[in-house]
Amino acid sequence: MNARVVVADDQSVVREGIVMLLGLLPGIEVVGSAKDGEEAVALVAELAPDVVLMDLRMPRCDGVEATRRIRKDHPGTQVVVLTTFADDDSLFPALRAGARGYLTKDAGGDEIVRAVQAVLSGEAGLSPSVQRRLLERVTTSTLPPVPPPEPELPDGLTPRELEVLVLIAEGLSNTEIARQLHISQATVKSHINNLFAKAGVRDRAQAVRYAYVRGLAQPPGSVFT
């Protein structure tokens, strides 16, 4: 069964040449051609083709936006970009918009047929040069730095409970702690009860000693090294 194809290109000579070439290829039936992205979207809605061969630089609605709209509203139609440009600013927006194939206009008929067949079978239809560009992008991309692991707190204390404990060690009252952390006094009391239970202390004095012994807070007058 032939793949039903729509060709979208704003240059009439190029568009007609592509249509003529496709007409000679086995397994492809050209059902329409469009001179811009708006017309391509309308033809897809009308004809429900299997594949659109999409140029990128077109008036009114460019190929990236047309691809995005087609893939959103007509997911049964695949898009193969056929363009002069293979730079990053053309390639990656088109792929992000939903194009499953990407060829440059120096592609031969056999390559176009393979790309159409590939996208219809759920694979990517990419020219060798585009595949190399993607591989280069992947292998040269700098991975984001891995953040250091959070330090493990003793006795299951949470970071918020540690904050409260440090402020207790600094001599702040519940009211002052609530104001500094922008929480209610009831929440402060809840944190204090929880950290007292986890640390096994009975009062603020023992909590302060606990913080000093475990290095969670520095006694007044201590020297940081």
Backbone as a chain_set.jsonl record, in Angstrom:
{"seq": "MNARVVVADDQSVVREGIVMLLGLLPGIEVVGSAKDGEEAVALVAELAPDVVLMDLRMPRCDGVEATRRIRKDHPGTQVVVLTTFADDDSLFPALRAGARGYLTKDAGGDEIVRAVQAVLSGEAGLSPSVQRRLLERVTTSTLPPVPPPEPELPDGLTPRELEVLVLIAEGLSNTEIARQLHISQATVKSHINNLFAKAGVRDRAQAVRYAYVRGLAQPPGSVFT", "coords": {"N": [[0.856, -1.206, 0.0], [0.568, 2.184, -0.894], [2.269, 4.995, 0.58], [0.612, 7.856, 1.585], [1.265, 11.113, 0.737], [1.881, 14.537, 1.563], [3.318, 17.454, 0.253], [5.117, 20.209, 1.418], [6.282, 23.322, 0.633], [7.598, 26.536, 0.126], [8.69, 27.502, -2.219], [7.817, 27.449, -5.476], [8.993, 26.163, -7.727], [10.763, 24.354, -6.534], [8.959, 22.893, -4.982], [7.293, 21.753, -6.955], [9.186, 20.215, -8.251], [9.881, 18.362, -6.285], [7.43, 17.049, -5.967], [7.211, 15.915, -8.507], [9.447, 14.194, -8.471], [8.745, 12.469, -6.362], [6.561, 11.251, -7.487], [7.692, 9.401, -9.131], [8.721, 7.511, -7.498], [8.673, 4.313, -5.91], [5.99, 3.115, -3.87], [4.997, 5.504, -2.887], [2.523, 7.992, -2.853], [1.614, 11.076, -3.943], [-0.624, 13.236, -2.522], [-1.239, 15.87, -2.24], [-0.116, 19.329, -2.264], [1.488, 22.07, -0.634], [1.953, 25.586, -0.172], [2.798, 26.899, 2.06], [3.022, 26.843, 5.704], [0.463, 27.157, 6.875], [-1.267, 26.317, 4.849], [-0.42, 23.697, 4.639], [-1.21, 22.597, 7.124], [-3.981, 22.838, 6.824], [-4.407, 21.142, 4.622], [-3.691, 18.683, 5.71], [-5.721, 18.349, 7.592], [-7.825, 18.071, 5.834], [-7.145, 15.941, 4.07], [-5.894, 13.918, 5.497], [-3.182, 12.713, 5.307], [-0.526, 10.223, 5.266], [2.083, 11.067, 5.673], [3.822, 14.165, 5.914], [6.019, 15.943, 3.918], [8.045, 18.359, 4.941], [9.044, 21.654, 4.488], [11.102, 24.117, 6.181], [11.569, 26.97, 6.351], [9.186, 29.053, 5.74], [6.562, 31.325, 4.669], [3.933, 33.02, 6.588], [3.21, 30.678, 8.276], [5.669, 28.889, 9.724], [7.7, 25.88, 9.153], [8.249, 24.573, 11.578], [6.251, 25.422, 13.407], [4.001, 24.57, 11.963], [4.469, 21.816, 11.98], [4.244, 21.314, 14.745], [1.526, 21.895, 15.165], [0.286, 20.035, 13.483], [1.126, 17.562, 14.57], [-0.048, 17.752, 17.036], [-2.838, 18.011, 16.559], [-3.389, 16.101, 14.638], [-2.376, 13.322, 15.088], [-2.006, 10.983, 13.659], [-0.67, 11.561, 11.381], [2.572, 11.68, 10.18], [5.604, 13.644, 10.259], [8.163, 14.542, 8.081], [10.942, 16.424, 7.879], [12.137, 18.308, 5.176], [14.62, 20.058, 4.085], [16.853, 22.836, 3.369], [18.507, 23.423, 5.409], [20.622, 22.358, 8.078], [21.465, 23.124, 10.521], [21.834, 23.61, 14.113], [19.877, 25.377, 15.077], [17.809, 24.978, 13.375], [17.406, 22.204, 13.244], [16.942, 21.086, 15.927], [14.657, 22.5, 17.054], [12.707, 21.592, 15.22], [12.649, 18.813, 15.643], [11.867, 18.79, 18.321], [9.335, 19.793, 17.986], [8.002, 17.653, 16.986], [8.669, 16.357, 14.634], [9.495, 13.375, 12.931], [11.323, 12.668, 11.121], [14.214, 13.871, 9.319], [15.591, 15.407, 6.666], [17.993, 16.678, 4.35], [17.881, 18.795, 1.423], [19.467, 17.736, -0.512], [19.044, 15.101, -0.523], [18.584, 11.891, -1.98], [16.203, 10.086, -4.046], [15.883, 7.427, -3.084], [16.652, 7.744, -0.441], [14.667, 9.416, 0.547], [12.427, 7.725, 0.312], [13.177, 5.715, 2.133], [13.165, 7.199, 4.499], [10.46, 7.935, 4.723], [9.26, 5.394, 4.936], [10.462, 4.601, 7.3], [9.452, 6.386, 9.295], [6.784, 5.727, 9.199], [6.826, 3.22, 10.244], [7.337, 3.673, 12.827], [9.901, 4.427, 13.449], [12.854, 6.57, 13.396], [13.435, 8.805, 10.734], [16.143, 9.787, 9.616], [18.672, 11.65, 7.97], [22.054, 10.58, 7.16], [23.902, 12.66, 7.774], [22.494, 14.214, 9.594], [22.116, 12.37, 11.633], [24.775, 12.114, 12.459], [25.162, 14.681, 13.419], [23.415, 14.773, 15.595], [24.584, 12.797, 17.181], [27.057, 13.987, 17.706], [26.177, 16.131, 19.209], [25.146, 14.87, 21.447], [27.425, 13.571, 22.486], [29.16, 15.655, 23.011], [27.878, 17.316, 24.706], [27.757, 19.009, 27.786], [27.304, 17.505, 30.796], [25.038, 18.334, 33.461], [26.319, 19.43, 36.632], [26.558, 17.099, 39.308], [24.748, 17.479, 42.214], [26.12, 17.765, 45.541], [25.612, 15.183, 48.001], [23.075, 15.544, 50.501], [24.046, 16.294, 53.838], [23.951, 13.749, 56.308], [21.775, 13.845, 59.004], [21.948, 13.557, 62.591], [20.169, 11.088, 64.537], [17.814, 11.135, 63.083], [16.926, 13.733, 62.711], [15.195, 16.405, 61.091], [15.944, 18.818, 58.451], [14.623, 21.244, 59.103], [14.129, 20.912, 61.832], [16.75, 20.894, 62.727], [17.44, 23.547, 62.144], [15.845, 24.868, 64.027], [16.947, 23.833, 66.38], [19.581, 24.883, 66.275], [19.015, 27.601, 66.551], [17.917, 27.596, 69.076], [20.225, 26.956, 70.491], [21.559, 29.306, 70.094], [20.294, 30.907, 71.829], [17.763, 31.951, 71.346], [14.312, 32.77, 71.881], [11.094, 31.064, 71.736], [9.316, 32.774, 70.435], [11.072, 34.471, 69.053], [12.331, 32.634, 67.388], [10.181, 31.795, 65.816], [9.638, 34.171, 64.475], [12.006, 34.563, 63.017], [12.111, 32.326, 61.344], [9.775, 32.571, 60.02], [7.432, 31.216, 60.744], [4.672, 29.854, 62.675], [4.285, 30.177, 66.285], [3.198, 27.9, 67.375], [3.99, 25.983, 65.53], [6.733, 26.092, 65.923], [6.876, 25.086, 68.568], [6.002, 22.498, 68.058], [8.101, 21.511, 66.454], [10.149, 21.639, 68.328], [9.293, 19.822, 70.312], [9.419, 17.471, 68.771], [12.18, 17.314, 68.078], [13.31, 17.155, 70.611], [12.365, 14.669, 71.45], [13.566, 12.972, 69.561], [16.29, 13.458, 70.023], [16.517, 12.703, 72.621], [16.439, 14.409, 74.841], [15.503, 16.53, 77.649], [15.054, 19.216, 78.146], [15.741, 22.677, 77.229], [18.366, 23.303, 77.892], [19.67, 20.806, 77.89], [19.271, 20.26, 75.216], [20.843, 22.209, 74.015], [23.38, 21.4, 74.832], [23.479, 18.921, 73.577], [23.518, 19.778, 70.894], [26.024, 21.048, 70.808], [27.815, 18.941, 71.441], [27.484, 17.202, 69.272], [28.39, 18.694, 67.228], [26.629, 20.323, 65.856], [26.137, 22.904, 66.408], [27.993, 25.816, 67.381], [29.719, 26.536, 70.372], [29.534, 29.669, 72.18], [32.17, 31.955, 71.505], [33.842, 30.073, 70.394], [36.332, 29.04, 68.01], [36.222, 28.996, 64.55], [37.542, 26.634, 62.288]], "CA": [[0.0, 0.0, 0.0], [1.369, 3.394, -1.004], [2.195, 6.028, 1.61], [-0.01, 9.075, 1.06], [2.193, 12.163, 1.14], [1.685, 15.943, 1.212], [4.581, 18.189, 0.158], [4.975, 21.62, 1.78], [7.476, 24.112, 0.333], [7.122, 27.827, -0.367], [9.233, 27.781, -3.551], [7.001, 26.641, -6.379], [9.833, 25.304, -8.57], [11.246, 23.26, -5.675], [7.8, 22.067, -4.606], [6.876, 20.963, -8.117], [10.233, 19.238, -8.514], [9.76, 17.29, -5.294], [6.227, 16.283, -6.317], [7.522, 15.109, -9.691], [10.352, 13.129, -8.058], [8.008, 11.492, -5.557], [5.675, 10.516, -8.38], [8.463, 8.341, -9.784], [9.247, 6.598, -6.498], [7.751, 3.244, -5.524], [5.443, 3.13, -2.52], [4.602, 6.851, -2.464], [1.48, 8.669, -3.629], [1.457, 12.472, -3.543], [-2.051, 13.569, -2.524], [-1.43, 17.318, -2.188], [1.072, 20.146, -2.02], [1.155, 23.319, 0.059], [2.974, 26.606, -0.37], [3.229, 27.416, 3.357], [2.596, 26.008, 6.812], [-0.992, 27.225, 7.065], [-1.887, 25.47, 3.842], [-0.081, 22.318, 4.974], [-2.093, 22.185, 8.223], [-5.327, 22.69, 6.269], [-4.439, 19.946, 3.783], [-3.673, 17.509, 6.59], [-7.071, 18.213, 8.132], [-8.734, 17.667, 4.76], [-6.77, 14.731, 3.355], [-5.353, 12.918, 6.43], [-2.095, 11.946, 4.687], [0.329, 9.467, 6.184], [3.324, 11.803, 5.921], [4.055, 15.466, 5.282], [7.399, 16.368, 3.699], [7.871, 19.737, 5.404], [10.118, 22.64, 4.483], [11.097, 24.861, 7.439], [11.485, 28.425, 6.2], [8.024, 29.367, 4.904], [5.807, 32.472, 5.178], [2.681, 32.846, 7.35], [3.402, 29.688, 9.34], [6.861, 28.147, 9.319], [7.589, 24.437, 9.249], [8.243, 24.106, 12.973], [4.911, 25.638, 13.963], [3.083, 23.674, 11.263], [4.704, 20.474, 12.52], [3.671, 21.255, 16.092], [0.066, 21.852, 15.064], [-0.113, 18.765, 12.863], [1.318, 16.468, 15.504], [-0.997, 17.91, 18.142], [-4.229, 17.822, 16.143], [-3.52, 14.959, 13.705], [-1.243, 12.456, 15.452], [-1.836, 9.896, 12.697], [0.177, 12.03, 10.279], [3.964, 11.892, 10.556], [6.264, 14.748, 9.557], [9.578, 14.436, 7.737], [11.45, 17.713, 7.415], [12.97, 18.285, 3.968], [15.034, 21.447, 4.107], [18.231, 23.145, 3.002], [19.265, 23.755, 6.614], [20.85, 21.283, 9.04], [22.093, 23.704, 11.702], [21.143, 23.309, 15.368], [18.706, 26.229, 15.247], [16.736, 24.425, 12.542], [17.205, 20.785, 13.532], [16.387, 20.715, 17.229], [13.254, 22.921, 17.197], [11.838, 20.739, 14.409], [12.491, 17.527, 16.331], [11.061, 19.019, 19.528], [7.945, 20.024, 17.573], [7.365, 16.373, 16.694], [9.118, 15.729, 13.385], [10.127, 12.065, 13.138], [12.376, 12.517, 10.123], [14.868, 15.124, 8.961], [16.45, 15.238, 5.501], [18.352, 17.893, 3.616], [17.338, 18.734, 0.062], [20.329, 16.98, -1.418], [18.711, 13.68, -0.372], [18.114, 11.229, -3.191], [14.892, 9.457, -3.963], [15.927, 6.255, -2.209], [16.736, 8.207, 0.944], [13.334, 9.901, 0.914], [11.575, 6.548, 0.499], [13.556, 5.07, 3.394], [12.721, 8.038, 5.617], [9.001, 7.799, 4.81], [8.97, 4.063, 5.465], [10.922, 4.529, 8.688], [8.544, 7.072, 10.214], [5.52, 4.998, 9.218], [7.005, 2.025, 11.07], [7.612, 4.105, 14.192], [11.313, 4.72, 13.634], [13.267, 7.911, 12.98], [13.936, 8.872, 9.366], [17.15, 10.846, 9.652], [19.779, 11.506, 7.026], [23.317, 10.286, 7.861], [24.53, 13.876, 8.308], [21.734, 14.614, 10.78], [22.455, 11.409, 12.679], [26.096, 12.486, 12.984], [25.025, 15.917, 14.2], [22.799, 14.411, 16.873], [25.579, 12.074, 17.966], [28.028, 14.967, 18.187], [25.529, 16.934, 20.252], [25.044, 14.056, 22.66], [28.738, 13.246, 23.042], [29.892, 16.856, 23.432], [27.105, 18.087, 25.68], [28.254, 18.967, 29.155], [26.262, 17.095, 31.731], [24.959, 19.216, 34.619], [27.03, 18.886, 37.794], [25.746, 16.365, 40.279], [24.833, 18.171, 43.505], [26.623, 16.908, 46.611], [24.53, 14.653, 48.823], [22.764, 16.253, 51.736], [24.662, 15.638, 54.991], [23.002, 12.98, 57.106], [21.619, 14.43, 60.34], [21.87, 12.514, 63.613], [18.912, 10.739, 65.215], [16.642, 11.359, 62.248], [16.476, 15.131, 62.706], [14.944, 17.006, 59.785], [16.635, 20.103, 58.307], [13.919, 22.296, 59.846], [14.38, 20.696, 63.26], [18.117, 21.351, 62.959], [17.401, 25.016, 62.204], [15.278, 25.26, 65.317], [17.933, 23.484, 67.407], [20.673, 25.856, 66.217], [18.529, 28.873, 67.097], [17.836, 27.409, 70.532], [21.598, 27.052, 70.987], [21.948, 30.723, 70.046], [19.602, 31.597, 72.917], [16.521, 32.592, 70.918], [13.058, 32.279, 72.44], [10.167, 30.527, 70.733], [8.778, 33.893, 69.654], [12.12, 34.933, 68.142], [12.535, 31.587, 66.377], [9.042, 31.86, 64.903], [9.788, 35.363, 63.639], [13.143, 34.397, 62.11], [11.82, 31.285, 60.356], [8.497, 32.905, 59.387], [6.452, 30.178, 61.049], [3.928, 30.173, 63.884], [4.868, 29.662, 67.524], [2.728, 26.526, 67.54], [4.859, 25.142, 64.714], [8.021, 26.033, 66.627], [6.729, 24.152, 69.692], [5.915, 21.155, 67.508], [9.457, 21.12, 66.07], [10.943, 21.446, 69.55], [8.874, 18.539, 70.888], [9.93, 16.39, 67.931], [13.637, 17.172, 68.169], [13.604, 16.698, 71.974], [12.107, 13.227, 71.495], [14.578, 12.277, 68.758], [17.609, 13.626, 70.627], [16.504, 12.136, 73.968], [16.701, 15.465, 75.83], [14.283, 16.91, 78.376], [14.861, 20.652, 78.208], [16.543, 23.463, 76.287], [19.777, 23.217, 78.272], [20.178, 19.554, 77.353], [19.27, 20.361, 73.758], [22.016, 23.002, 73.638], [24.556, 20.541, 75.024], [23.402, 17.935, 72.487], [23.945, 20.437, 69.656], [27.464, 21.289, 70.888], [28.541, 17.665, 71.42], [27.414, 16.604, 67.936], [28.929, 19.614, 66.235], [25.555, 20.956, 65.094], [26.202, 24.33, 66.739], [29.27, 26.172, 67.985], [29.585, 27.303, 71.62], [29.997, 31.074, 72.087], [33.607, 32.152, 71.688], [34.637, 29.046, 69.727], [37.013, 29.507, 66.797], [35.992, 28.12, 63.401], [38.756, 26.287, 61.569]], "C": [[0.881, 1.241, 0.0], [1.185, 4.311, 0.196], [1.649, 7.298, 0.974], [0.732, 10.281, 1.627], [1.706, 13.533, 0.683], [3.048, 16.614, 1.235], [4.323, 19.652, 0.5], [6.293, 22.335, 1.539], [7.013, 25.421, -0.303], [7.654, 28.164, -1.753], [8.573, 26.85, -4.561], [7.839, 25.699, -7.24], [10.331, 24.098, -7.766], [10.104, 22.313, -5.345], [7.371, 21.167, -5.762], [7.909, 19.889, -8.459], [10.163, 18.061, -7.551], [8.553, 16.411, -5.609], [6.507, 15.377, -7.511], [8.43, 13.929, -9.331], [9.596, 12.041, -7.297], [7.081, 10.649, -6.417], [6.367, 9.363, -9.086], [8.932, 7.263, -8.805], [8.228, 5.535, -6.132], [7.253, 3.431, -4.093], [4.999, 4.482, -2.023], [3.555, 7.409, -3.423], [1.333, 10.097, -3.097], [-0.019, 12.847, -3.653], [-2.304, 15.07, -2.447], [-0.122, 18.028, -1.969], [0.637, 21.49, -1.464], [2.301, 24.296, -0.096], [3.423, 27.257, 0.939], [2.661, 26.522, 4.459], [1.1, 25.999, 7.048], [-1.701, 26.29, 6.094], [-1.601, 24.001, 4.124], [-0.99, 21.797, 6.077], [-3.511, 21.944, 7.707], [-5.44, 21.426, 5.41], [-4.427, 18.667, 4.618], [-5.06, 17.274, 7.173], [-8.035, 17.677, 7.078], [-8.438, 16.265, 4.232], [-6.267, 13.596, 4.253], [-4.243, 12.08, 5.798], [-1.317, 11.158, 5.745], [1.54, 10.284, 6.611], [3.251, 13.168, 5.251], [5.557, 15.651, 5.137], [7.418, 17.889, 3.861], [9.147, 20.56, 5.254], [10.029, 23.436, 5.788], [10.856, 26.35, 7.261], [10.371, 28.757, 5.212], [7.273, 30.548, 5.505], [4.543, 32.029, 5.916], [2.851, 31.911, 8.537], [4.592, 28.837, 8.938], [6.701, 26.653, 9.586], [7.546, 23.904, 10.669], [6.856, 24.257, 13.58], [3.893, 24.732, 13.282], [3.228, 22.24, 11.763], [4.069, 20.311, 13.89], [2.154, 21.121, 16.034], [-0.426, 20.531, 14.48], [0.014, 17.62, 13.859], [0.353, 16.542, 16.685], [-2.407, 17.528, 17.722], [-4.449, 16.596, 15.263], [-2.377, 13.98, 13.956], [-1.029, 11.284, 14.51], [-0.976, 10.279, 11.512], [1.582, 12.302, 10.805], [4.559, 13.03, 9.73], [7.735, 14.407, 9.336], [10.01, 15.795, 7.201], [12.342, 17.489, 6.195], [13.403, 19.723, 3.715], [16.473, 21.599, 3.648], [19.121, 23.199, 4.239], [19.398, 22.549, 7.544], [21.562, 21.808, 10.282], [21.242, 23.42, 12.94], [19.851, 24.104, 15.528], [17.536, 25.784, 14.38], [16.377, 23.021, 12.996], [16.45, 20.545, 14.834], [14.983, 21.257, 17.47], [12.295, 22.041, 16.406], [11.596, 19.396, 15.089], [11.649, 17.684, 17.598], [9.596, 19.228, 19.171], [7.236, 18.732, 17.186], [7.757, 15.727, 15.383], [9.831, 14.417, 13.699], [11.251, 11.815, 12.144], [12.968, 13.869, 9.787], [15.867, 14.833, 7.85], [16.834, 16.604, 4.965], [17.981, 17.686, 2.149], [18.287, 18.116, -0.963], [20.075, 15.475, -1.299], [18.214, 13.121, -1.7], [16.767, 10.572, -2.971], [14.858, 8.268, -3.025], [15.931, 6.669, -0.742], [15.382, 8.726, 1.424], [12.394, 8.732, 1.176], [11.887, 5.869, 1.827], [13.067, 5.865, 4.589], [11.212, 7.921, 5.812], [8.634, 6.447, 5.407], [9.356, 3.956, 6.942], [9.92, 5.179, 9.641], [7.197, 6.365, 10.286], [5.609, 3.726, 10.053], [7.392, 2.378, 12.508], [9.062, 4.404, 14.483], [11.614, 6.156, 13.207], [13.821, 7.854, 11.569], [14.912, 10.013, 9.219], [18.234, 10.582, 8.619], [21.055, 11.203, 7.806], [23.96, 11.527, 8.473], [23.816, 14.359, 9.569], [22.009, 13.658, 11.929], [23.809, 11.736, 13.301], [25.996, 13.724, 13.856], [24.408, 15.633, 15.564], [23.796, 13.695, 17.773], [26.624, 13.029, 18.528], [27.449, 15.779, 19.339], [25.468, 16.157, 21.559], [26.413, 13.861, 23.303], [29.504, 14.47, 23.519], [29.127, 17.684, 24.442], [27.712, 17.914, 27.059], [27.113, 18.601, 30.081], [26.227, 18.05, 32.911], [25.672, 18.602, 35.814], [26.076, 18.185, 38.748], [25.862, 17.064, 41.617], [25.354, 17.232, 44.582], [25.47, 16.386, 47.457], [24.312, 15.484, 50.077], [23.43, 15.535, 52.908], [23.594, 14.921, 55.822], [22.961, 13.543, 58.517], [21.466, 13.318, 61.373], [20.446, 12.309, 64.118], [17.666, 11.057, 64.4], [16.112, 12.773, 62.27], [16.236, 15.597, 61.273], [15.724, 18.316, 59.674], [15.957, 21.231, 59.08], [14.135, 22.15, 61.347], [15.795, 21.116, 63.628], [18.169, 22.872, 63.047], [16.902, 25.492, 63.556], [16.284, 24.994, 66.434], [19.073, 24.491, 67.441], [20.237, 27.192, 66.819], [18.322, 28.783, 68.607], [19.226, 27.567, 71.143], [22.103, 28.483, 70.971], [21.205, 31.556, 71.069], [18.298, 32.275, 72.525], [15.317, 31.948, 71.592], [12.182, 31.713, 71.331], [9.625, 31.629, 69.833], [9.802, 34.373, 68.631], [12.387, 33.91, 67.043], [11.419, 31.644, 65.342], [9.19, 33.033, 63.944], [10.897, 35.161, 62.609], [12.85, 33.387, 61.013], [10.501, 31.508, 59.628], [7.491, 31.757, 59.532], [5.75, 30.557, 62.344], [4.636, 29.617, 65.114], [4.419, 28.236, 67.786], [3.588, 25.562, 66.743], [6.232, 25.002, 65.346], [7.958, 25.024, 67.759], [6.674, 22.716, 69.201], [7.298, 20.645, 67.102], [10.313, 20.826, 67.304], [10.582, 20.108, 70.194], [9.453, 17.365, 70.099], [11.429, 16.208, 68.095], [14.061, 16.747, 69.575], [13.446, 15.184, 72.05], [13.187, 12.462, 70.727], [15.953, 12.326, 69.417], [17.681, 13.035, 72.033], [16.854, 13.154, 75.03], [15.384, 15.926, 76.43], [14.013, 18.411, 78.343], [15.821, 21.354, 77.259], [18.035, 23.371, 76.612], [20.399, 21.93, 77.741], [20.234, 19.584, 75.827], [20.482, 21.142, 73.272], [23.277, 22.15, 73.753], [24.625, 19.488, 73.907], [23.922, 18.541, 71.188], [25.452, 20.664, 69.655], [28.245, 19.984, 70.723], [28.59, 17.076, 70.021], [27.88, 17.549, 66.833], [27.88, 20.29, 65.379], [25.505, 22.457, 65.339], [27.519, 24.584, 67.435], [29.032, 26.938, 69.28], [30.066, 28.74, 71.433], [31.5, 31.162, 72.345], [34.461, 31.111, 71.025], [35.229, 29.599, 68.442], [36.752, 28.504, 65.688], [37.307, 27.859, 62.686], [38.413, 25.719, 60.228]], "O": [[1.821, 1.347, 0.788], [0.096, 4.401, 0.762], [2.156, 7.76, -0.047], [0.818, 10.451, 2.843], [1.189, 13.687, -0.424], [3.847, 16.369, 2.138], [3.417, 20.271, -0.059], [7.306, 22.005, 2.156], [6.14, 25.418, -1.17], [7.104, 29.049, -2.409], [8.744, 25.632, -4.513], [7.442, 24.555, -7.464], [10.321, 22.968, -8.254], [10.251, 21.093, -5.415], [7.117, 19.977, -5.577], [7.558, 18.794, -8.9], [10.359, 16.911, -7.943], [8.633, 15.185, -5.532], [6.095, 14.217, -7.531], [8.228, 12.812, -9.808], [9.779, 10.85, -7.548], [6.839, 9.479, -6.121], [5.708, 8.45, -9.584], [9.469, 6.234, -9.214], [7.035, 5.827, -6.051], [8.005, 3.854, -3.215], [4.651, 4.616, -0.85], [3.689, 7.308, -4.643], [0.971, 10.299, -1.938], [-0.601, 12.787, -4.736], [-3.447, 15.51, -2.572], [0.864, 17.426, -1.545], [-0.444, 21.987, -1.781], [3.467, 23.906, -0.147], [4.336, 28.083, 0.931], [1.92, 25.576, 4.191], [0.526, 24.963, 7.382], [-2.621, 25.564, 6.472], [-2.452, 23.147, 3.873], [-1.491, 20.676, 5.985], [-4.165, 20.976, 8.095], [-6.45, 20.724, 5.464], [-5.08, 17.684, 4.267], [-5.525, 16.136, 7.241], [-8.952, 16.919, 7.394], [-9.358, 15.489, 3.974], [-6.218, 12.443, 3.825], [-4.351, 10.854, 5.756], [-1.439, 11.401, 6.945], [1.976, 10.211, 7.76], [2.693, 13.312, 4.163], [6.295, 15.532, 6.115], [6.878, 18.617, 3.029], [10.19, 20.219, 5.811], [8.983, 23.43, 6.438], [10.02, 26.929, 7.955], [10.581, 28.743, 3.999], [7.33, 30.762, 6.716], [4.142, 30.866, 5.883], [2.653, 32.318, 9.681], [4.541, 28.137, 7.927], [5.707, 26.214, 10.163], [6.886, 22.9, 10.94], [6.341, 23.325, 14.197], [3.014, 24.183, 13.946], [2.236, 21.535, 11.946], [3.431, 19.296, 14.169], [1.567, 20.327, 16.77], [-1.43, 19.978, 14.93], [-0.894, 16.797, 13.977], [-0.016, 15.519, 17.261], [-3.097, 16.806, 18.441], [-5.572, 16.106, 15.154], [-1.497, 13.832, 13.107], [0.025, 10.649, 14.552], [-0.591, 9.419, 10.719], [1.761, 13.061, 11.757], [4.077, 13.338, 8.64], [8.453, 14.036, 10.265], [9.495, 16.259, 6.183], [13.19, 16.597, 6.185], [12.628, 20.519, 3.184], [17.217, 20.624, 3.55], [20.338, 23.043, 4.142], [18.436, 21.816, 7.775], [22.19, 21.042, 11.012], [20.077, 23.039, 12.829], [18.856, 23.594, 16.042], [16.395, 26.175, 14.629], [15.201, 22.68, 13.122], [15.423, 19.867, 14.835], [14.164, 20.541, 18.046], [11.185, 21.77, 16.866], [10.47, 18.898, 15.108], [10.824, 16.827, 17.915], [8.71, 18.886, 19.954], [6.011, 18.708, 17.067], [7.241, 14.663, 15.041], [10.661, 14.348, 14.606], [12.034, 10.878, 12.297], [12.311, 14.898, 9.947], [16.851, 14.12, 8.047], [16.086, 17.571, 5.109], [17.793, 16.558, 1.693], [17.946, 17.991, -2.139], [20.793, 14.671, -1.894], [17.509, 13.799, -2.448], [16.261, 10.511, -1.85], [13.912, 8.111, -2.253], [15.295, 6.029, 0.095], [14.997, 8.5, 2.571], [11.645, 8.745, 2.154], [10.976, 5.491, 2.563], [12.608, 5.293, 5.577], [10.739, 7.818, 6.944], [7.782, 6.371, 6.293], [8.668, 3.306, 7.73], [9.575, 4.602, 10.672], [6.538, 6.398, 11.325], [4.592, 3.21, 10.516], [7.731, 1.502, 13.304], [9.43, 4.613, 15.639], [10.735, 6.866, 12.717], [14.593, 6.954, 11.24], [14.549, 11.091, 8.749], [18.659, 9.445, 8.417], [21.141, 11.53, 8.99], [24.506, 11.457, 9.574], [24.453, 14.854, 10.499], [22.124, 14.087, 13.078], [23.977, 11.649, 14.517], [26.649, 13.82, 14.895], [24.836, 16.194, 16.572], [23.851, 13.948, 18.976], [27.032, 12.902, 19.682], [28.136, 16.076, 20.316], [25.704, 16.704, 22.636], [26.551, 13.973, 24.522], [30.406, 14.345, 24.347], [29.663, 18.652, 24.983], [28.125, 16.82, 27.446], [26.094, 19.289, 30.146], [27.276, 18.537, 33.333], [25.637, 17.385, 35.996], [24.945, 18.62, 38.961], [26.972, 17.233, 42.121], [25.069, 16.035, 44.55], [24.459, 17.069, 47.616], [25.25, 16.052, 50.636], [23.393, 14.307, 52.979], [22.486, 15.425, 56.008], [24.002, 13.7, 59.156], [20.919, 12.258, 61.071], [19.632, 13.232, 64.124], [16.583, 11.229, 64.959], [14.965, 13.005, 61.888], [16.974, 15.234, 60.358], [16.129, 18.875, 60.694], [16.637, 22.084, 59.651], [14.304, 23.144, 62.053], [16.022, 21.637, 64.72], [18.85, 23.428, 63.908], [17.468, 26.407, 64.153], [16.458, 25.821, 67.329], [19.492, 24.912, 68.519], [21.014, 27.838, 67.522], [18.523, 29.759, 69.33], [19.393, 28.22, 72.173], [22.985, 28.838, 71.753], [21.436, 32.759, 71.184], [17.775, 33.089, 73.286], [15.299, 30.743, 71.844], [12.483, 31.86, 70.146], [9.49, 31.446, 68.623], [9.456, 34.651, 67.483], [12.641, 34.28, 65.897], [11.672, 31.554, 64.14], [8.907, 32.913, 62.752], [10.743, 35.548, 61.451], [13.286, 33.563, 59.875], [10.14, 30.743, 58.734], [6.801, 31.384, 58.583], [6.181, 31.479, 63.038], [5.468, 28.715, 65.016], [5.169, 27.443, 68.356], [3.888, 24.46, 67.204], [6.83, 23.926, 65.314], [8.859, 24.199, 67.912], [7.225, 21.816, 69.835], [7.638, 19.492, 67.366], [11.102, 19.881, 67.315], [11.469, 19.346, 70.58], [9.921, 16.387, 70.682], [11.907, 15.082, 68.236], [15.064, 16.05, 69.727], [14.28, 14.494, 72.636], [13.666, 11.426, 71.19], [16.698, 11.347, 69.374], [18.771, 12.88, 72.584], [17.499, 12.814, 76.022], [14.312, 15.757, 75.848], [12.868, 18.837, 78.495], [16.615, 20.71, 76.572], [18.87, 23.362, 75.707], [21.51, 21.942, 77.21], [21.135, 19.005, 75.22], [21.082, 20.8, 72.254], [24.138, 22.179, 72.873], [25.696, 19.208, 73.368], [24.68, 17.899, 70.461], [26.099, 20.495, 68.621], [29.213, 19.922, 69.965], [29.608, 16.514, 69.616], [27.774, 17.234, 65.648], [28.19, 20.78, 64.293], [24.898, 23.197, 64.565], [28.103, 23.67, 68.017], [28.242, 27.882, 69.305], [30.932, 28.99, 70.595], [32.03, 30.538, 73.264], [35.687, 31.215, 71.063], [34.68, 30.53, 67.853], [37.018, 27.312, 65.844], [38.103, 28.78, 62.5], [39.307, 25.362, 59.461]]}, "num_chains": 1, "name": "protein.A"}
